[in-house]
């Protein structure tokens, strides 16, 4: 006799097979998405190194400043990623910063794996930091005087392939855009050691990995999570209970300095 429909048992078998296939495929698709976000992140970081090299070629071999501030003009902030104008405490305008010469950068500054908000008010995109301990200088204008440190010269970076310039910035309260070495660096000797933990990297990619761009123009994935003696307990306590791990790129300053 000809049958026009499936039996109940046949339907249950088909449903079971589909459920089994979905159980196999969904984790794989999740891994593909995570790998795709990590690749986009590496591409963003490479574009930053290209922009940095262009800046260097047009500015006497110097890297862009990490930060500039005029104490008499608090309505403006000038940073490596964005120039911002505030009015009555609210963001009025945000333009690409020192690194970009005011050119449109779209969403390059958004790490696709970072889900938090910007640590700096008014930043439209977030997730990356810039080596402010050895590469990007910081200056402050007080009246007619400008104090602070000039940025490093590219020629003084002795091992470009191991000197971090940009990376996946993150600490327990968000994404700080200024990367800090574990101990005081040449350009931030006056920066309080107690706050260095805010300049750590976020190991937010698959397998607790962080992406880093180096002075030679390369961008690579780093899996080794390091702490400093001063902030060891704080970082380890955070990492015990959070999926996204935090840490420095080296236990000393070797991953950040110019040596």
C-alpha positions in Angstrom: 0.0 0.0 0.0 1.3 3.4 -0.9 2.0 5.8 2.0 1.5 9.5 1.7 3.2 10.6 4.9 6.0 9.7 7.4 5.2 7.7 10.4 5.8 9.1 13.9 8.9 7.0 14.4 10.4 8.2 11.1 9.7 11.8 12.0 11.4 11.3 15.4 14.4 9.8 13.7 14.8 12.7 11.3 14.4 15.2 14.2 17.0 13.3 16.2 19.5 13.4 13.3 18.9 17.1 12.7 19.4 17.8 16.4 22.6 15.7 16.4 24.0 17.6 13.4 23.2 21.0 14.9 24.9 19.9 18.1 28.0 19.1 16.0 27.9 22.1 13.8 27.0 25.0 16.1 30.2 24.8 18.3 32.2 24.6 15.0 30.4 27.7 13.7 31.1 29.4 17.0 34.8 28.7 16.7 34.8 30.1 13.1 33.2 33.3 14.3 35.7 33.7 17.1 38.6 33.0 14.7 37.1 35.6 12.3 37.0 38.3 15.0 40.6 37.6 15.9 41.6 37.9 12.2 39.8 41.3 11.9 41.5 42.4 15.1 44.9 41.6 13.7 44.0 43.4 10.5 43.0 46.5 12.5 46.3 46.5 14.4 48.3 46.1 11.2 46.6 49.2 9.8 47.6 51.1 12.9 51.3 50.1 12.3 51.0 51.3 8.7 49.6 54.6 9.9 52.4 54.9 12.5 55.1 54.3 9.9 53.6 57.0 7.6 53.5 59.4 10.6 57.1 58.5 11.4 58.2 59.2 7.8 56.7 62.7 7.9 57.7 63.7 11.4 61.4 63.4 11.7 61.3 59.7 12.5 59.2 60.2 15.7 56.1 58.2 16.7 52.9 60.2 17.4 52.2 61.6 20.9 50.1 59.5 23.1 48.5 62.5 24.8 48.6 66.3 24.8 46.7 68.5 27.2 46.3 72.3 27.6 45.4 73.2 31.2 43.9 76.4 30.1 41.7 74.7 27.4 39.9 71.8 29.1 37.2 71.7 26.3 39.7 69.8 24.1 41.6 66.6 24.4 44.3 65.5 22.0 45.2 61.8 22.0 46.8 59.3 19.7 43.5 58.0 18.5 41.0 60.9 18.7 40.8 64.6 19.1 37.7 65.6 21.0 35.8 68.8 21.7 33.5 69.1 24.7 30.8 71.6 25.4 29.1 71.9 28.8 30.6 68.5 29.7 29.3 66.8 26.6 31.1 65.6 23.5 30.6 68.0 20.7 33.0 66.7 18.1 35.3 63.7 17.7 37.9 63.5 15.0 40.8 61.1 14.2 43.8 61.9 16.4 47.6 62.2 16.0 48.0 58.8 14.4 45.6 59.6 11.6 46.2 63.2 10.6 42.5 63.9 10.9 41.6 61.3 8.2 38.6 59.0 8.4 39.4 55.8 10.2 35.9 54.3 10.4 35.8 51.4 12.9 39.5 50.4 12.9 39.7 51.3 16.6 36.9 48.8 17.5 38.2 45.4 18.5 35.4 43.0 17.3 36.0 40.8 20.4 35.7 43.6 22.9 32.2 44.0 24.2 32.6 46.7 26.9 32.2 50.5 26.6 35.0 53.0 26.0 37.0 53.9 29.1 37.5 57.5 27.7 34.3 59.6 27.4 33.3 60.3 23.8 35.3 57.6 22.0 33.1 56.1 19.3 35.2 52.9 19.0 37.4 51.2 21.6 39.5 48.2 22.5 43.1 49.1 21.6 45.9 50.7 23.5 49.2 52.4 22.6 52.6 52.0 24.3 52.8 55.1 26.4 55.7 53.8 28.5 58.3 53.8 25.7 56.8 54.8 22.4 54.2 57.6 22.6 55.2 60.6 24.6 52.8 62.8 26.7 52.9 66.6 27.0 51.1 69.2 29.0 50.9 72.9 28.3 50.8 75.2 31.3 50.6 78.8 30.3 53.4 79.3 27.8 55.4 76.3 28.9 55.1 72.8 27.6 56.4 70.0 29.8 56.5 66.2 29.3 58.2 63.7 27.0 58.7 63.5 23.3 57.8 60.3 21.6 60.4 57.8 20.7 62.3 57.8 17.4 61.9 54.7 15.3 65.6 54.5 14.7 66.1 54.0 18.5 64.0 50.8 18.6 66.7 48.2 18.5 64.5 45.1 18.1 61.4 46.2 16.2 60.0 42.7 16.0 59.7 42.4 19.8 58.7 46.0 20.8 55.0 46.3 21.3 53.3 49.4 19.9 49.6 48.7 19.9 47.5 46.0 21.5 44.3 44.7 22.9 43.9 47.1 25.8 41.8 46.1 28.7 41.7 46.1 32.5 39.0 45.4 35.1 37.2 48.7 34.5 37.2 48.8 30.7 39.6 49.4 27.8 42.3 51.9 28.7 43.9 53.3 25.5 47.3 53.7 27.1 49.5 50.6 27.3 51.8 50.5 30.4 54.9 48.4 31.1 55.0 46.5 34.4 57.7 48.9 35.8 58.3 52.6 35.1 59.2 53.2 31.5 61.4 55.9 30.0 58.4 58.0 29.0 56.2 57.5 32.1 58.6 57.5 35.0 56.3 59.9 36.9 53.2 57.8 36.2 52.0 56.3 39.6 53.0 52.6 39.8 49.8 51.9 41.7 47.8 52.5 38.5 50.0 50.5 36.1 47.5 47.6 36.2 45.1 49.8 34.1 47.5 49.5 31.2 47.3 45.7 30.9 46.2 43.7 27.9 42.9 41.8 27.5 43.4 38.2 26.6 39.9 38.1 25.0 40.4 36.0 21.8 40.0 32.3 21.5 42.1 30.3 24.0 42.8 33.4 26.2 45.0 35.1 23.6 45.7 38.8 23.0 46.8 40.5 19.8 49.7 42.8 19.6 51.2 45.0 16.8 55.0 45.5 16.9 57.4 48.2 15.7 58.4 46.1 12.6 54.8 46.4 11.3 53.8 42.8 12.2 50.8 41.9 14.3 50.8 38.6 16.2 48.8 36.6 18.7 50.3 36.3 22.2 49.1 33.6 24.7 51.5 34.1 27.6 49.9 36.0 30.4 52.4 37.8 32.7 51.9 39.7 35.9 54.1 42.2 37.9 55.1 41.8 41.5 53.1 44.9 42.5 49.8 43.9 40.8 50.2 40.1 40.9 47.4 39.4 43.4 45.0 41.8 41.8 45.5 40.4 38.3 45.4 36.8 39.5 42.2 37.4 41.5 40.5 38.9 38.5 41.6 36.0 36.2 40.3 33.4 38.6 36.7 34.5 38.2 36.5 36.2 34.7 36.5 34.7 31.2 38.6 37.5 29.8 42.0 37.3 31.4 44.2 40.4 32.0 48.0 40.6 32.0 51.2 42.2 30.9 53.1 41.0 27.8 56.2 40.3 29.9 57.0 40.1 33.6 59.6 42.9 33.1 59.7 45.7 30.5 61.3 43.7 27.8 58.2 43.5 25.6 57.8 47.3 25.7 61.2 48.9 25.8 63.5 49.9 23.0 66.3 47.5 23.8 
